[in-house]
Amino acid sequence: MVHFLQKHTNWKIKVPTLPGHGESLSLKGISYNQWIEHAEEELENLLDTCETVFVVGFSMGGLIASYLAVHYPIKKLILLSAAAFYVHPKQLTIDIIEMVKDSFKGKLKENELFIRYRRKMKETPVAAALQFRKLVASIKPLLGRVTIPTMIAQGEIDGVVPPRSALYLYEKIAAPQKRLIFLKESKHLICHSNERERLFHEIVDFLK
């Protein structure tokens, strides 16, 4: 998405890496407040240099972005696969069946979802999962205070964040101007889906 924005706009773009995240995960001992504080620091730097600031949040970052929208003078908010709820059992079952099929074919290590799930399970300590739940619980009550224009995008076959999460956000966010988009063939990593071009155009149109 960043490459798309760089091609179609002249905006200054920052992509902060939250504590414990990155190429390899190191989440042990990290609290959810550290994630919020880091996002606040990055945003404050942008607000010091930019007249207009938009915030885009993906997955857990969608909740953090919503928090920022309540406490800072952001102009518009984009929420992608935002995790107000976590795990979509029905879709997760479908994904697991596909992994089992690939396993029988000897292609499991080529299965993109398997690679991502395995990494997440190996590198995410239980304590970090609990911190995520605390973050969600602390920010959900604030959603009614989000009043800036908001766009919510959600993949319909997301096995990590269920579509009801997007519906919940759309209902709870108090912004008079808000938009909800479902992408039929997209899983959790919505910016890497086959429908990403459509999504990126929708985002730029909404922000402009």
C-alpha positions as CSV (number, residue, x, y, z in Angstrom):
1,M,0.0,0.0,0.0
2,V,2.9,2.4,0.8
3,H,4.3,1.8,-2.7
4,F,0.9,2.6,-4.2
5,L,0.5,5.8,-2.1
6,Q,4.0,6.9,-3.1
7,K,3.2,6.5,-6.7
8,H,-0.2,8.3,-6.6
9,T,0.4,11.0,-4.1
10,N,3.2,13.3,-2.8
11,W,2.4,12.7,0.8
12,K,5.0,12.1,3.6
13,I,4.5,8.5,4.8
14,K,5.6,6.9,8.0
15,V,5.4,3.2,8.8
16,P,6.3,2.7,12.4
17,T,7.3,-0.8,13.7
18,L,5.7,-1.4,17.1
19,P,7.9,-2.6,20.0
20,G,8.5,-6.4,19.7
21,H,7.4,-6.5,16.0
22,G,9.4,-6.5,12.8
23,E,11.2,-9.1,10.7
24,S,11.5,-11.3,13.8
25,L,9.2,-11.1,16.7
26,S,10.5,-10.3,20.2
27,L,7.4,-9.8,22.2
28,K,8.4,-11.1,25.6
29,G,8.0,-8.5,28.3
30,I,6.3,-6.0,26.0
31,S,3.1,-4.4,27.4
32,Y,0.2,-3.0,25.3
33,N,0.9,0.4,26.6
34,Q,4.3,0.4,24.9
35,W,2.6,-0.2,21.6
36,I,0.3,2.7,22.1
37,E,3.0,5.0,23.4
38,H,5.2,4.2,20.4
39,A,2.4,5.0,18.0
40,E,1.7,8.3,19.8
41,E,5.4,9.3,19.5
42,E,5.4,8.6,15.8
43,L,2.2,10.5,15.3
44,E,3.4,13.5,17.3
45,N,6.4,13.7,15.0
46,L,4.1,13.8,12.0
47,L,1.8,16.4,13.6
48,D,4.9,18.6,14.2
49,T,5.8,18.6,10.5
50,C,2.5,18.1,8.6
51,E,-0.6,20.3,8.4
52,T,-2.9,17.3,7.7
53,V,-2.4,13.8,9.0
54,F,-4.3,10.6,8.1
55,V,-3.8,7.4,10.1
56,V,-4.1,3.9,8.7
57,G,-4.3,0.9,11.1
58,F,-4.1,-2.8,10.2
59,S,-5.3,-5.6,12.4
60,M,-4.3,-4.8,16.0
61,G,-3.0,-1.5,14.6
62,G,-6.6,-0.6,13.7
63,L,-7.5,-0.5,17.4
64,I,-4.5,1.6,18.1
65,A,-5.3,3.9,15.2
66,S,-8.9,4.3,16.7
67,Y,-7.3,5.3,20.0
68,L,-5.2,7.9,18.2
69,A,-8.2,9.3,16.4
70,V,-9.9,10.0,19.8
71,H,-6.9,11.7,21.4
72,Y,-5.2,13.6,18.5
73,P,-6.2,16.0,15.7
74,I,-6.2,13.4,12.9
75,K,-8.2,14.3,9.8
76,K,-9.2,10.9,8.5
77,L,-9.0,7.3,9.7
78,I,-8.6,4.0,7.7
79,L,-9.1,0.7,9.4
80,L,-8.0,-2.5,7.6
81,S,-8.9,-5.9,9.0
82,A,-9.1,-4.2,12.4
83,A,-9.3,-6.6,15.2
84,A,-12.2,-5.7,17.4
85,F,-12.8,-9.4,17.5
86,Y,-10.3,-12.2,16.9
87,V,-10.4,-15.5,15.1
88,H,-13.1,-16.5,12.7
89,P,-13.7,-20.2,13.5
90,K,-15.5,-21.2,10.3
91,Q,-13.0,-19.6,8.0
92,L,-10.1,-20.9,10.1
93,T,-11.4,-24.4,9.7
94,I,-11.5,-24.0,6.0
95,D,-7.9,-22.7,6.0
96,I,-6.8,-25.7,8.1
97,I,-8.5,-28.1,5.7
98,E,-6.6,-26.5,2.9
99,M,-3.3,-26.9,4.9
100,V,-4.1,-30.6,5.5
101,K,-4.7,-31.2,1.8
102,D,-1.4,-29.5,1.0
103,S,0.3,-31.7,3.6
104,F,-1.0,-34.8,1.9
105,K,0.3,-33.5,-1.4
106,G,3.7,-32.7,0.2
107,K,3.2,-29.0,-0.4
108,L,2.6,-27.8,3.2
109,K,5.8,-25.8,3.3
110,E,4.7,-23.9,0.2
111,N,1.3,-23.0,1.8
112,E,1.4,-19.2,2.5
113,L,-1.1,-19.4,5.4
114,F,0.8,-22.3,7.1
115,I,4.0,-20.3,6.9
116,R,2.3,-17.3,8.6
117,Y,0.4,-19.2,11.2
118,R,3.5,-21.3,12.1
119,R,5.6,-18.2,12.6
120,K,2.9,-16.5,14.7
121,M,2.4,-19.5,16.9
122,K,6.2,-20.1,17.4
123,E,7.1,-16.5,18.1
124,T,4.0,-15.1,20.0
125,P,4.2,-15.8,23.7
126,V,1.0,-16.3,25.7
127,A,1.7,-13.1,27.6
128,A,1.7,-11.1,24.3
129,A,-1.6,-12.6,23.4
130,L,-3.0,-11.5,26.8
131,Q,-1.6,-8.0,26.2
132,F,-3.4,-7.9,22.8
133,R,-6.7,-8.8,24.6
134,K,-6.1,-6.1,27.2
135,L,-5.4,-3.5,24.4
136,V,-8.7,-4.5,22.7
137,A,-10.6,-4.3,25.9
138,S,-9.2,-0.9,26.8
139,I,-9.9,0.7,23.4
140,K,-13.3,-0.7,22.5
141,P,-15.1,1.7,24.9
142,L,-13.5,4.6,23.1
143,L,-15.0,3.8,19.6
144,G,-18.1,5.9,20.2
145,R,-15.8,8.9,20.5
146,V,-14.3,8.5,17.0
147,T,-15.9,11.3,15.1
148,I,-13.6,11.9,12.1
149,P,-14.3,10.5,8.6
150,T,-13.5,6.7,8.8
151,M,-13.2,4.0,6.2
152,I,-13.3,0.3,7.3
153,A,-12.2,-2.4,4.9
154,Q,-12.5,-6.2,5.7
155,G,-11.8,-9.4,3.8
156,E,-14.8,-11.7,3.8
157,I,-12.6,-14.9,4.0
158,D,-10.4,-13.6,6.8
159,G,-9.7,-16.5,9.2
160,V,-8.0,-14.2,11.8
161,V,-10.4,-11.3,12.1
162,P,-14.1,-12.2,11.4
163,P,-16.2,-9.9,9.2
164,R,-18.4,-9.2,12.3
165,S,-15.5,-7.1,13.6
166,A,-15.9,-4.6,10.7
167,L,-19.7,-4.5,11.3
168,Y,-19.1,-3.8,15.0
169,L,-16.7,-1.0,14.2
170,Y,-19.0,0.5,11.7
171,E,-21.9,0.4,14.2
172,K,-19.9,1.7,17.2
173,I,-17.8,4.5,15.6
174,A,-19.7,7.7,15.9
175,A,-18.3,9.5,12.8
176,P,-21.1,11.0,10.6
177,Q,-19.0,10.2,7.5
178,K,-18.0,6.5,7.5
179,R,-17.7,3.9,4.9
180,L,-17.6,0.1,5.1
181,I,-16.0,-2.1,2.3
182,F,-16.0,-5.9,2.2
183,L,-13.6,-7.6,-0.2
184,K,-15.0,-11.0,-1.2
185,E,-11.8,-12.9,-1.9
186,S,-9.5,-11.4,0.7
187,K,-8.0,-13.0,3.8
188,H,-6.4,-11.2,6.7
189,L,-3.4,-9.7,4.9
190,I,-5.8,-7.5,2.9
191,C,-3.0,-5.4,1.4
192,H,-1.5,-8.5,-0.2
193,S,-4.8,-9.9,-1.6
194,N,-5.7,-10.1,-5.3
195,E,-8.2,-7.3,-4.6
196,R,-5.5,-4.9,-3.3
197,E,-5.6,-2.6,-6.3
198,R,-9.3,-1.9,-5.8
199,L,-8.7,-1.4,-2.1
200,F,-5.8,1.0,-2.6
201,H,-7.8,3.1,-5.1
202,E,-10.7,3.2,-2.6
203,I,-8.3,4.4,0.1
204,V,-6.8,7.2,-2.0
205,D,-10.3,8.3,-3.2
206,F,-11.5,8.4,0.4
207,L,-8.5,10.3,1.7
208,K,-8.5,12.8,-1.1
